[in-house]
């Protein structure tokens, strides 16, 4: 019996969860996503934040189902239970819907502690609740978001943002860039870099042997053959052709509005958009309730819900936990996929050349 328990626990993934902005909907969606104890059958959540914050929202939600254990650090993680690590000890005022300098500071501390434990192998994957980029920047956070922070922490020049829901996966060439600067940031080399990152992720993180990727244009109607812009003819199409010459299944450029509005998107494993709102506005219109943000191209696995802090509904028991729950399961699935792909490629069967005349048939 004890051996069976040890085996079961060894198969449990430790999912690190950052609390995000304590005055946003982060704590609420965490509690809602984890209150069904059936989720503990396959994973062990480790929340980086404060038991006082969790207790505050548990009472506010009048939730009797969610239970948790308070621990001092990751060494004390209790398997098959919800664990809460107190990242800060000082008293912090909780004001749902109203961000403060303290809430920004707590969000940073939660991310830093969870990231360090992830790097040290104390947890297996990371799921981040949303924080306000404005508030964390006021507290000294020099990055434009989680993606950029985790890329530097991992020693990666630039990670790839992928929004995913079922078979729909949308990646971005440029991410948090002002619209007026997008055309200046798009180059043939940049697109080829993103195509390579995207293909690598689809193979490694989703176990797709030969992924098909659609590339969107930049201008309306994909430039109308140069009438509405030259980027498609001079930059995007040459990049697509170059990728094709390398044996990749890359197609485009497609007009973004027509692409997402038709059944064409079902023919591809991934869609590469040129800028943030081009890809994400369509994605969220299609899959907002259960969409997941995945940071690809890193040695670690990090996911998050596809929405922000939602201060307007914070503390009102109106936030949906669906996207956050999907992010938890997606992180586990991606890590398992990486292990599977690695295992099947450890000892590939050698390809033998068949010699001799095969003969001809009558």
N, C-alpha and C positions, 0 to 999 in steps of 0.2 A: 504493500500500500504506500509506504514511504517513497519507494523508488518510482512508483507511478506518479506520485505527486511531484517529485523532482523533475521527471521527464516532462510533465505537463507544464511546469513552471519554466523549464528551459526553452519551451516553444513559445512562451508568452513574450510579446514584444513590449518593451518599455517605451511608452509614448510620452515624450516631454511636451507640455502644453504651457505656453506663455499666457499670462493673464490679460495682456493688452492694456488699454486704457481702462482703469478701474471705474471711470465715470461714463464709459461707453457701454455697449451691449456685450462686451467680452465676457465678464463673469456670468451674466445671465445665460448666454448660449452654451457656455462650458457646463454649467449645472444641468441645463435641459438636455444636452447631448449625452451626459454621463449618468443621468438619474436612473435609466433602465439598466438594472444589474446584468442583463444579458450581454452587454457590451464587454463585460469583464471576462467572458469565457475565452476570448481570443487575445486580449491585450491588457496591459496594466497602465493606467493613466498616472502621470506625475505632473501636477500643476505647480508652476513656479509663480508664487505670488504671496498671498497672505491668508491665513485661516480666518482672520477677522473680516477681510473683504468677502470671502466666500460665505461666512456665517451671516454677514449683513444681507447679502442678496438671497441667500437661502430663506431667511426669515421674510424678506420682502416678497419673495415669490410664494411664500407659504408652502414650500416644498418639503413634504415629509418623506419622500422616496430617496432623495440624494443623501448618501452618507460618505464620509471621508475620514482618512487618518492623517493627523498632522505629524510630520517628520522633520528632523533637523537638516538632513542632507540625503543625497541619493544612496548612500550606503545603507540607509534604513528603509528603503522601499519595500513595501509589503505587497507581494504579488496578489493579483486578482482583487485588488482593492483600489479605491480612489485615494491617491496620496497628494497631500498639499505640503510643499516646502515653503517655510517662511523666509522669503528673500530679504525682507527688511523688518526691522524690529520697532522702529519709531511709529508713533501714532500718526495716521494719515486721515484727513477728513474725506469722507465719501459724499460726493454731491452728484448723483446721477443726472446726466444731461448737461452738466457744466464742467468742462475740462479745466484743470488747474495745473500749475507748475509741478505740484506734487504728483499728480496723476501721470504727467509726462515722465517724470523722474522714475516713478515706480515701473512704468512700462519698459524703460531702458534697463533697469536693474534686473527685471524678470528675463528679458531677452539675453542679457550678458551672462547671467547665471546658467540659464538653460543651454545656451550655446557652448559654454565651457564644459558642462557635463556631457553634452553630445560629443564634443571633440575628445573628451577623456574616455568615451565609451561607456559611460554610466547609464545613458539612455540610448535607445536605438534610432528613433526618428524624432522630428520636431514639428509640432503644429502650433502656429502662432495666431493668437487672437488679435484683432485689429487695434492699432493705435493711431493717434493723430500725428501726421508728419509735422504739422505746425507746432504742436505742443512739445514733441520730443526734441525738435530743433532748438526750442527755447531753453531746453535743459542740457544743451551741449552735444546732442546727437548730430554728427556731421554728415550722415548719410541721408539720401532721399527716400529710403525705405528699407524694409527687411531684406529685400533681394540684394541690394548693394552692400549692406552690412555683412551678410553671410558670405557673399562672394569674396570680400577682403579677408574675412576670418578664415576662409578656406584656401586662401592663396590663389584665387582664380581672378583673372583680369576682368571678366564680365560674364555673369550668369545669364541664363535664358529664362524669361518668364513664359510659362505655358498655362493657359486657362483650359480646364478640362471638365467634361461632363459626358459620361458614357463614351461614345465613339468620337465625339467632337473635341478636338484639341486645337487651340489657337495660340500661336506663338507670335512674338513681336520683334521686329528689327530694332526699333527705337522704343524706349519705355517712358520714363518720366522726363520728357523733353517738351518744351513749349512748342506749340504748333508752328509758329513762325520759323523755328529752327529745324524742323523735321527734314525738309528737302536738302538742307545743308549736311545733315548727318547721314543721309542715305548714299552709299557708294556701292560699286560692284563688289569690292572686297568685303564690305560689311555684310551684304546680303549673302555672299558665299560662306562667310563665317557663321551666320545664323542658320543657314541651310545645313551646314555640317553639324552644328550643335543639335539642331532639331532632329536630324536623321539619327545621330548617335543616341539621343534620348529615346526616340521611338523604338530603337532596337534594344537598348539596354533596360530602359525603365518600363516598357510596355510589351517587350518580347515580340515585336513585329519584325519579321525577318527582312523584308524588302519594302519599307514604307513608301507610300505615295504621298507627295507633298504638293499642295496648291499654293502658288505665290500670288498675292494680290498686287494690283497696281497702286500707284500713289494718287493719281488724279481721277476726277470723275470719268466714268466710262473707260478707265484704263488709258486715258490720254487721247482717245479717239484718233489713233494713228498720228499723233503729234499735234493735233488741232487744239487740244486742251492741256498741253504740257509735253515736255521732251523726256522726262525721267524714265518713262517706260521704254522708249526706243533706245536711249543712250546708256541707261544704267541697269534697269530691272531685267529686260529681255536678254541682254548680253550675259547677265549673271545666271539666268535660267539656262541659257544655252551652254554656258561653261560647266554648270553642274551636271547637265545631261551628258556632256562629253566625258564626264568622270564615271558614267554608269548609274547615276542617281535617277530615280523616278520623280522628276520635278516638272511641274507644268504651270503655265501662266505667261504673262500676268493676266489675272482676271479682274473684271470690274467688281468692286467690293459689294455694291448694293445688289447687283444681279446674282452674284455668287451665293450670298447668304439667303437670298429670297427664293432660290431654286433648289432642286434636288441634287444639284451638282456637288454640293458639299459632302454628300454621302459616299462619293466615289473616292474620297481621300482619307488617309490616316491622320493628316495634319494640315493646318492652314497657317501660312506665314503672312501676317499683316505688317504693313509698313510703320504704323504708329499706334499708340495706345487706344484712342477712341475708335479708330477704324475697325480694330479687331474686337475690342471689349464691349463696345456698345451693342454690336450684333450678338456677341456671345451671351451677354447678360439678358438681352431680350429673349433669347432662346432658353437659357438654362440658369436664370438667376437663383432659383430656389435651392438648387443642389450643385452649383458650380464650385470648382476647386481651383485655387491658384497654386501651381507647383513651380518651384525654383529648380530648373534643370541645369545640368552642366557642373554640378558640385559633387564632391565626394560624399556628402551627407544628403539625407532626404529631409526636405522641408516643404510642408504644404500649409495652406491657410484657407479660410472661407473667401469667397469672391466679392465680399462687401466690406464696408468700412465700419467706423465706430457707431454710426447711426445715433448721434446724440439726441435727435428729436424724439426717439422712442425709448431711450435708455431709462430703465427703472419703471417702465409701464407694463411689463410682462407681455409685450407685443412682439418681441424679436423671435424669429424662427431659427431654430438650431440646425435645420436640415443641411445647410452648406457646411457648417462646422463639423457635423457628424460625418459627412461625406469626406471632408478633409482628413479626418482621423483614419478612416478606412483606406483612403487613397494612399496615405503615407505608408501604411502597412503593406498594401498591395505592391507598391513600387519597390519597397525594400525586398520583398519576397521575389519579385520579378528579377531584380538585380542578382540575387543569389542563384536563382534558377538559370539565368543566362550564363552566369559565370561557371556554374557547374557543368552545363552541357558543352561548354567550350574548352574545358580543361584538357580532355583527351579526345580530340576529334579523330574520326576514323581516317586513315591515310587514303588518298585517292590513288588507285592503281591504274596504270596505263595498260590497256589490253593490246597485246602485240599479236602480229600474225594477220594473215588475210582472212577476213570474215566470209569471203566467198560471195558469189552472186546467186540470186534466186532467178529461177526461170520465169 
